[in-house]
Structures are given as structure tokens and as C-alpha cells.
Amino acid sequence: MKPVYLDNNATTMVAPEVLEEMLPFFGELYGNPSSMHTFGGQVGIRLKQARTDIAEVLGCRADELIFTSCGSEGDNTAILSALAAQPEKRHLITTRVEHPAVLSLAKHLEEKGYEVTLLGVDESGRLDIEELKGAIRKDTALVSVMYANNETGTIFPIPEIAALCKARGVLFHTDAVQAVGKVDIDLEKLPVDMLVLSGHKLHAPKGVGVLYVRRGTPFRPFLIGGHQERGRRAGTENTAGIIGLATAMKLAKANMASENSTVKALRDRLESGLLASIPHSQINGDIGHRLPNTSSIAFKFVEGEAILLMLDQYGICASSGSACTSGSLEPSHVLRAMGVPFTFAHGSIRFSLSRYTTDAEIDLVLDKLPGIIETLRRMSPFTEESMPKPACTC
């Protein structure tokens, strides 16, 4: 059975054009790009061109890019660098809805004696800029806010946040892993100090990412060893992956208009169909300001894990949140931070589409999911009558 893959925020298929560009570097062009001989040197030339291509897509200088293995490495490097470069500053600001790559590190830093402020969000997952303004202190080393939430798709006002941090003299980092390729980003105009992306979220392979560090930003390397990446990230470059990423980013830019029209239309049709056919369902997140491919839908009185298992019987791939926390049966930390009621949060499913998603795939979900929810609700011990009533305040 060919899968109906609607879990593209977890990972994406490698685009055929990307694979084609990569293949020679697994075979005849296997030289080390740092070697002095011509055989390796020709690979180094292709690596340099890939760096230039990625910089052009992002609107930055090629020497401001550091190639990494993934988004988690990029986030960790950015945050730890900001703290190491400013040892007198022991305060970090981030949000309650960040990816585990940021939140788990923040918790680790608290255990090491740093102070961490976690900003809240409203019921739509939106950040309160005034709360951020009040949280910035003289000893704040870094503000870290994701560009778009991986579970709900809610887009944060990154230009406004970046401008605020610049005005207050505080370094700003954004995890843009879900946004790059879906949101127009021009780093020449966007005053962020550090930005992170990951290839496998935009039809490049797993195992390659980018950390952008604006020229002049103090930086301390996370991986120390060889001279690669101008001494900022040791280790032989993932040449095939980097070249694939460059191709994927050019394709993403060329397809961005389609992403924001055709893919968005498919997502909206999925949502409207499910909301119309399944009572007690709702959309999580900022409906008016979110990624065009992402839909977090909550179904009351059922469990997300059971929904996913039954969808899987039809070959439909979705998720209950971040792939990095999918082993947990607890409701999503993102939905908890938004104050989504327990009866909805436990039954929340994330569908994330791509430019390869088809009308027929959406039709299959619309055909099968209402019956799945009806079946699970008949089995569920939770009903309106079984839930505890609020205490009387009269």
C-alpha cells in the first residue's frame, strides 16, 4: 500500500531533483573537499557553489553560513555560543512552545545555574510582545523564539521581535526549521543574529542543516577540531547532503507561491471537510497566521494515539505533535501552554502537507477519519456527563 503521507513537518521525501544532484557524490566524486589535489578540489568547488546558492536564497553572505548535521545541532550551537561569548550574562529568554531542541537545553542550563524565562502564549499560540519587553534584563544573553511552531503552524512576529532585541542590545536566535521554504525570509532585511534550518524539512536529505550567524555576531564553536567552516564547526563536510540542500532550497523558493496557494487550499479543504463531518472538533493555533501546510485538529473525547493507529490501517501517516516527543502519551506541551482543554488536547492530530500531496489523498482522509472518530467515541470512557463539573462560584 502506497502511504498517504501527511506528516511532512516530521520529515519530507527527498525530491527527485535533489537526489539526482546528490548521487555523483556517493560514487565517482567521493573526494574530500578539503584535499589539495584536483580530485578533491573539484568537490570543494561544488561545495562552495552550494554555499553561494543557499546564501542567495536566504539573502545573506556565503561566509555567514555554517553547515551542521540538523536543526537540533544548530539550535544548541547558537544558544551555547551566545552564553559562552558573554560569560557575564546568565539569563536566557525563550517560549513555552519551542521545539525540544531548545526547551530541553534550556532545562539543562537551569540545572547548571542559568536563569531561564519561558514566555507564555495565548489560546491561539500567539506570543505577547509586551511580556517579552518586560522580560529582557541587563544580563539577558539571548532571546530564542521559533519562527513557526512545528505542531500548530502558528507564525511568530519574528521581524518585530528581532527589531526589539536589536534595539535593546540583546542577541536574537530563531529556530526557522519549519518556516524556511514556506515563508519568504530575506536575511538582508531581517535583523536576526542567528537562524537555524534543517534540510529534511524541505525535501533535502536528513543529516544536513545550516546555522546562519550574522557577520559581527560573537561566536564560539560547539564542535572543535579541524579547520572546516572557517574553524566554526569541525568535521568533514557532508558534501552530498549540502549539495542536495542547495538544490532543495532553490526548488522551495521556486515553489513557494504554490505552497501558499495550492497546498494551502488542500489543507483548508481538509479542515473544512473534517469540521463539517465530525462534531466536537476544532482547529488549534492561529488560523489567520500560520504555515500553509500545517493543520492541528482536535477531536473531543478520543485519544490521538488511537486515531493514528486506525489511520495507519489505511496507510495514512499523520502525527500527534513533534516527532521528537511522539514516544510520550502526555498531551503536547504546545497545546498545554495554549490552554487547550484536556478533552481536546488528548485527541489532537497534526496533518502536515507538501507540494506532493494530492486531492485523492485528502479525499481518503475525509472518507475514513469521520468513521474512525465515531468508532473511538463509542469506545471512549469520556463523555460530557463523565467529565468533572466546575465548582459553583455563586
C-alpha positions as CSV (number, residue, x, y, z in Angstrom):
1,M,0.0,0.0,0.0
2,K,1.4,3.4,-1.0
3,P,1.4,5.6,2.1
4,V,-0.7,8.7,2.2
5,Y,2.0,10.8,3.7
6,L,0.7,13.8,5.7
7,D,3.5,14.1,8.2
8,N,5.8,16.5,6.4
9,N,6.6,18.5,9.5
10,A,8.3,15.4,10.8
11,T,10.3,14.8,7.7
12,T,9.9,15.1,3.9
13,M,10.7,12.8,1.0
14,V,13.9,13.7,-0.9
15,A,12.8,15.5,-4.1
16,P,13.9,13.6,-7.2
17,E,15.8,16.6,-8.5
18,V,17.7,16.7,-5.2
19,L,18.6,13.0,-5.3
20,E,19.8,13.4,-8.8
21,E,22.2,16.2,-7.8
22,M,23.5,14.2,-4.9
23,L,24.2,10.8,-6.5
24,P,27.5,11.6,-8.1
25,F,29.0,12.5,-4.7
26,F,28.3,9.0,-3.4
27,G,30.1,7.5,-6.4
28,E,32.7,9.0,-8.8
29,L,33.0,12.3,-6.9
30,Y,33.9,11.0,-3.5
31,G,36.9,13.1,-2.8
32,N,37.4,15.2,0.4
33,P,36.5,18.8,-0.4
34,S,39.4,20.0,1.8
35,S,42.1,18.0,-0.1
36,M,44.8,19.8,-2.0
37,H,44.6,17.5,-5.1
38,T,42.4,18.1,-8.1
39,F,40.2,15.1,-7.4
40,G,39.1,16.5,-4.0
41,G,39.4,20.1,-5.2
42,Q,36.6,19.6,-7.8
43,V,34.3,18.6,-4.9
44,G,35.4,21.6,-2.9
45,I,34.3,23.8,-5.9
46,R,30.9,22.3,-5.9
47,L,30.6,22.7,-2.1
48,K,31.5,26.4,-2.5
49,Q,28.8,26.8,-5.2
50,A,26.2,25.2,-3.0
51,R,27.1,27.6,-0.1
52,T,26.6,30.5,-2.5
53,D,23.3,29.2,-3.8
54,I,21.9,28.8,-0.3
55,A,23.1,32.3,0.7
56,E,21.3,33.7,-2.4
57,V,18.1,32.0,-1.3
58,L,18.4,33.4,2.2
59,G,19.6,36.8,1.2
60,C,22.8,36.7,3.2
61,R,26.6,36.3,2.6
62,A,28.1,32.9,2.0
63,D,30.6,33.3,4.8
64,E,27.7,33.8,7.3
65,L,26.6,30.1,6.8
66,I,27.8,27.2,8.9
67,F,26.8,23.7,7.8
68,T,25.5,21.5,10.5
69,S,24.0,18.0,10.8
70,C,20.5,19.1,11.8
71,G,18.3,21.7,13.5
72,S,19.0,20.4,17.0
73,E,22.7,20.9,16.5
74,G,22.1,24.4,15.1
75,D,19.9,25.4,18.0
76,N,22.3,24.0,20.6
77,T,25.3,25.7,18.9
78,A,23.6,29.1,18.7
79,I,22.4,29.1,22.3
80,L,25.6,27.8,23.8
81,S,27.7,30.2,21.7
82,A,25.7,33.2,22.9
83,L,26.3,32.2,26.5
84,A,30.0,31.3,26.1
85,A,30.6,34.6,24.3
86,Q,29.0,36.6,27.1
87,P,30.0,34.8,30.3
88,E,28.9,37.8,32.4
89,K,25.3,37.3,31.2
90,R,23.4,34.3,32.7
91,H,19.9,34.9,31.5
92,L,18.1,33.3,28.6
93,I,14.6,34.0,27.3
94,T,12.6,31.6,25.2
95,T,8.9,30.4,24.9
96,R,6.9,27.5,26.3
97,V,6.1,26.2,22.9
98,E,9.6,25.7,21.5
99,H,10.9,22.5,19.9
100,P,12.6,20.1,22.4
101,A,16.0,21.1,20.9
102,V,15.6,24.5,22.7
103,L,13.4,23.6,25.7
104,S,15.5,20.6,26.8
105,L,18.7,22.6,26.5
106,A,17.0,25.4,28.5
107,K,16.1,23.0,31.3
108,H,19.7,21.7,31.2
109,L,21.1,25.2,31.5
110,E,18.8,25.9,34.5
111,E,20.4,22.9,36.2
112,K,23.8,24.5,35.5
113,G,22.8,27.7,37.3
114,Y,21.5,29.9,34.4
115,E,18.2,31.7,34.7
116,V,15.6,30.9,32.0
117,T,12.4,32.9,31.4
118,L,9.7,30.9,29.5
119,L,7.3,33.2,27.8
120,G,3.6,32.1,27.6
121,V,1.3,32.1,24.6
122,D,-2.5,32.8,24.3
123,E,-5.2,30.3,23.3
124,S,-4.1,30.7,19.6
125,G,-0.4,30.1,20.4
126,R,0.5,33.8,19.9
127,L,3.3,35.5,21.9
128,D,2.7,38.6,23.9
129,I,5.4,41.1,22.8
130,E,4.8,43.2,25.9
131,E,5.7,40.2,28.1
132,L,8.9,39.8,26.1
133,K,9.7,43.5,26.6
134,G,9.3,43.1,30.3
135,A,11.4,40.0,30.5
136,I,14.6,41.5,28.9
137,R,17.2,42.3,31.5
138,K,20.7,43.7,31.6
139,D,22.1,40.2,32.0
140,T,20.0,38.7,29.2
141,A,22.4,36.9,26.9
142,L,19.9,35.7,24.2
143,V,16.3,35.7,23.2
144,S,15.3,32.5,21.3
145,V,11.9,32.3,19.6
146,M,10.9,29.9,16.9
147,Y,9.8,31.3,13.5
148,A,6.8,28.9,13.2
149,N,5.5,26.3,15.5
150,N,6.1,22.8,14.4
151,E,2.8,21.5,15.8
152,T,0.2,24.2,15.1
153,G,2.0,26.1,12.3
154,T,1.5,29.4,14.2
155,I,3.9,32.0,12.8
156,F,5.6,34.3,15.3
157,P,6.2,38.0,14.5
158,I,10.0,37.5,14.1
159,P,10.7,40.8,12.3
160,E,9.2,42.7,15.3
161,I,10.9,40.5,17.9
162,A,14.3,40.8,16.1
163,A,14.0,44.6,15.9
164,L,13.1,44.8,19.6
165,C,16.1,42.7,20.6
166,K,18.4,44.7,18.4
167,A,17.2,48.0,19.9
168,R,17.8,46.5,23.4
169,G,21.3,45.2,22.5
170,V,20.3,41.5,23.0
171,L,21.3,38.7,20.7
172,F,18.4,37.0,19.0
173,H,18.2,33.5,17.6
174,T,15.3,31.9,15.8
175,D,14.6,28.2,15.0
176,A,13.3,28.5,11.4
177,V,13.3,24.8,10.7
178,Q,9.6,24.7,9.8
179,A,9.5,28.2,8.2
180,V,12.3,28.0,5.6
181,G,10.8,27.1,2.2
182,K,7.3,28.1,3.3
183,V,7.8,31.7,4.5
184,D,9.7,34.3,2.5
185,I,12.9,35.1,4.5
186,D,15.4,37.8,3.5
187,L,18.2,38.0,6.0
188,E,19.5,41.2,4.4
189,K,16.4,42.8,5.8
190,L,15.6,40.6,8.8
191,P,17.7,41.7,11.8
192,V,18.2,38.2,13.4
193,D,21.6,37.4,14.7
194,M,21.3,33.6,14.3
195,L,18.9,31.4,12.3
196,V,18.7,27.6,12.0
197,L,17.2,25.4,9.3
198,S,17.2,21.7,8.6
199,G,17.3,20.0,5.2
200,H,14.9,17.2,5.8
201,K,12.0,19.6,6.4
202,L,12.2,20.9,2.8
203,H,12.8,17.8,0.6
204,A,16.6,17.6,1.2
205,P,18.1,14.6,3.0
206,K,18.3,14.0,6.7
207,G,21.7,14.8,8.3
208,V,22.3,18.3,6.9
209,G,21.3,21.8,8.2
210,V,22.5,25.4,8.3
211,L,23.3,27.8,11.1
212,Y,23.3,31.4,9.9
213,V,25.4,33.7,12.0
214,R,25.3,37.4,11.1
215,R,28.7,38.9,10.4
216,G,29.9,40.6,13.6
217,T,27.9,38.4,16.0
218,P,30.2,37.0,18.7
219,F,30.5,33.2,18.1
220,R,32.1,30.3,19.9
221,P,32.2,26.9,18.1
222,F,30.4,23.9,19.5
223,L,32.5,21.2,17.7
224,I,36.2,21.8,17.9
225,G,38.8,20.1,15.7
226,G,39.7,20.8,12.1
227,H,39.6,23.9,10.0
228,Q,36.2,23.2,8.3
229,E,33.6,26.0,8.2
230,R,36.4,28.6,8.8
231,G,37.1,27.0,12.2
232,R,33.5,27.4,13.4
233,R,32.3,23.7,13.0
234,A,34.9,20.9,12.9
235,G,34.3,17.8,10.8
236,T,34.4,16.8,7.2
237,E,31.5,18.4,5.4
238,N,28.5,16.3,4.3
239,T,29.2,17.2,0.7
240,A,26.3,15.2,-0.9
241,G,23.9,16.5,1.7
242,I,24.9,20.1,1.3
243,I,24.7,20.0,-2.4
244,G,21.3,18.3,-2.1
245,L,20.2,21.1,0.3
246,A,21.2,23.8,-2.1
247,T,19.0,22.2,-4.8
248,A,16.1,21.7,-2.4
249,M,16.3,25.4,-1.3
250,K,16.2,26.6,-4.8
251,L,13.2,24.4,-5.5
252,A,11.5,25.6,-2.4
253,K,11.9,29.2,-3.4
254,A,10.6,28.4,-6.9
255,N,7.6,26.6,-5.4
256,M,6.8,29.0,-2.5
257,A,3.9,30.6,-4.4
258,S,2.3,27.2,-4.9
259,E,3.0,26.3,-1.3
260,N,1.0,29.3,-0.2
261,S,-1.9,28.7,-2.7
262,T,-2.3,25.1,-3.9
263,V,-1.0,23.4,-0.7
264,K,-3.0,25.9,1.5
265,A,-6.2,25.2,-0.5
266,L,-5.7,21.4,0.1
267,R,-5.2,22.0,3.8
268,D,-8.3,24.3,4.1
269,R,-10.4,21.7,2.2
270,L,-9.2,19.0,4.6
271,E,-10.1,21.2,7.6
272,S,-13.5,22.3,6.4
273,G,-14.5,18.8,5.5
274,L,-13.5,17.4,8.9
275,L,-15.1,20.1,10.9
276,A,-18.3,19.8,8.9
277,S,-18.5,16.0,9.3
278,I,-17.1,15.5,12.8
279,P,-18.9,17.2,15.7
280,H,-16.9,18.4,18.7
281,S,-13.8,19.2,16.7
282,Q,-11.7,22.3,16.5
283,I,-8.5,23.8,14.9
284,N,-5.6,24.5,17.2
285,G,-3.4,27.6,16.5
286,D,-3.6,31.0,14.9
287,I,-5.9,30.2,12.0
288,G,-5.2,33.5,10.3
289,H,-1.4,33.5,10.6
290,R,0.1,30.0,10.2
291,L,2.1,27.9,7.9
292,P,0.2,27.0,4.7
293,N,0.8,23.3,5.0
294,T,0.0,22.7,8.7
295,S,-3.2,21.7,10.4
296,S,-3.6,20.8,14.1
297,I,-7.1,19.4,14.6
298,A,-8.5,18.4,18.0
299,F,-11.3,15.8,18.4
300,K,-13.0,15.8,21.7
301,F,-13.3,12.6,23.9
302,V,-10.8,10.4,21.9
303,E,-7.0,9.8,22.1
304,G,-4.7,10.9,19.4
305,E,-2.6,7.7,19.5
306,A,-5.7,5.6,18.8
307,I,-6.6,7.8,15.9
308,L,-3.1,7.5,14.4
309,L,-3.2,3.7,14.8
310,M,-6.5,3.5,12.9
311,L,-5.4,5.9,10.2
312,D,-2.3,3.8,9.8
313,Q,-4.5,0.8,8.8
314,Y,-5.5,2.8,5.7
315,G,-1.9,3.8,5.0
316,I,-2.5,7.4,6.3
317,C,0.5,9.0,8.0
318,A,0.0,11.8,10.5
319,S,1.2,12.6,14.0
320,S,0.1,13.8,17.3
321,G,2.7,16.5,17.5
322,S,6.5,16.7,17.3
323,A,8.3,13.6,16.1
324,C,10.9,14.3,18.8
325,T,8.2,13.8,21.5
326,S,6.0,11.2,19.9
327,G,7.0,8.5,22.4
328,S,5.2,10.3,25.2
329,L,1.5,9.7,26.0
330,E,1.2,13.1,27.7
331,P,-0.7,15.9,25.9
332,S,1.5,18.1,23.8
333,H,3.4,20.8,25.7
334,V,2.4,23.2,23.0
335,L,-1.3,22.6,23.5
336,R,-0.9,22.7,27.3
337,A,0.8,26.0,27.0
338,M,-2.1,27.3,24.8
339,G,-4.6,26.1,27.5
340,V,-6.4,23.7,25.2
341,P,-8.8,21.7,27.4
342,F,-7.7,18.2,28.3
343,T,-10.6,16.5,26.4
344,F,-9.4,18.2,23.2
345,A,-5.6,18.1,23.7
346,H,-5.5,14.3,24.0
347,G,-7.3,14.0,20.7
348,S,-5.2,16.4,18.7
349,I,-3.8,15.3,15.4
350,R,-1.3,17.1,13.1
351,F,-1.6,16.9,9.4
352,S,1.3,18.5,7.5
353,L,1.1,18.6,3.7
354,S,3.7,19.2,1.0
355,R,3.7,20.1,-2.7
356,Y,3.5,16.4,-3.4
357,T,0.1,16.0,-1.6
358,T,-2.8,15.2,-3.9
359,D,-6.5,15.8,-3.9
360,A,-7.1,12.0,-3.8
361,E,-5.1,11.7,-0.6
362,I,-7.2,14.4,1.0
363,D,-10.3,12.7,-0.2
364,L,-9.2,9.5,1.5
365,V,-8.8,11.2,4.9
366,L,-12.2,12.9,4.5
367,D,-13.7,9.5,3.8
368,K,-12.1,7.5,6.6
369,L,-11.5,9.8,9.5
370,P,-15.2,10.5,10.5
371,G,-15.8,6.8,10.9
372,I,-12.7,6.4,12.9
373,I,-13.7,9.1,15.3
374,E,-17.2,7.8,15.6
375,T,-15.9,4.3,16.4
376,L,-13.4,5.6,19.0
377,R,-16.0,7.8,20.7
378,R,-18.3,4.8,21.2
379,M,-15.4,3.1,23.0
380,S,-14.3,6.1,25.0
381,P,-15.0,6.3,28.7
382,F,-15.1,10.1,28.4
383,T,-18.3,12.0,27.7
384,E,-19.8,15.3,28.6
385,E,-21.6,13.6,31.5
386,S,-18.4,11.9,32.8
387,M,-16.3,15.0,33.0
388,P,-16.0,16.8,36.3
389,K,-18.2,19.8,36.6
390,P,-16.6,23.2,37.5
391,A,-17.1,24.3,41.1
392,C,-20.1,26.6,41.8
393,T,-18.9,30.2,42.1
394,C,-22.3,31.6,43.2
